Amino acid sequence: MDQHLGVNIDHVATLRNARGVDYPDPVRAAELALEAGADSIVAHLREDRRHIRDDDVARLMAVAGLRLNLEMAATPEMLEIALGHKPFAVCLVPEKRQELTTEGGLDVARERARLAPFVEKLKAAGCRVSLFINPERAQLEAIAALGAPAVELHTGTYCDLPPGPARDGELKRLHDAAEHAAACGLECHAGHGLTLETVEAVARIPSIVELNIGHFLVGEAIFCGLKESIRQMRNLMDRARGLEAATKVGRA
Ligand code: PXP
């Protein structure tokens, strides 16, 4: 089965914000990403607005054919913004002000009661809701109990480990969690820290139907251009799924 690629454009915005000017433009990056084979665009509106800003969300929503997956913390402020825009998808993530990036998954098992109204309201607005978690059975079961349609597995631990038994063990954890997600009736996504070196093993897991990738793609774009970095990632994903022929015909 084909696997979707969501391209996260947050770090184009980070670069723009470092200078306080209006370039490079994350919306232009999103348009190029779609041309290069991305199926959706991911962007994280953080409480401190260190990546994209409120006006970027509006501009992304205005691009024809762009399916926005808005990452956000489960807070009243973010809920109001999401309900105002009704993006194609919302991914609920944990957020700490001091962290460099999303460090771990949500503890849905513990926070089920707090998260329930967020899932319910976003679903009622027509958004495909996913929750970002570490690959653990209890978390998957809690997400299924909440009635959310999708889960995103945190691949950061796997990606941070050097090749060897510990990394193999983490890959197995992802594999088992993806199988369990499917058994719970959840659409399974994965992401965080994926590179050209780590993507194939994750892309090969049959029940994972979407990968969300950002930092590596934007960094690699410095050397080969954004479209080329996305094409290379897309080709490795397709190869892992046994879709090389489709790559050559449809995504040349
Ligand atoms: N998925 C989620 C839920 C994330 O929070 C992030 C990082 O913003 C990503 C995917 C993409 O991670 P990376 O930028 O390391 O590829």
Residues whose N, C-alpha, C, O or C-beta is under 5 A from the ligand:
A	BS01	PXP	N8 H44 V93 T102 F132 G191 H192 G193 L194 N212 I213 G214 H215 F216
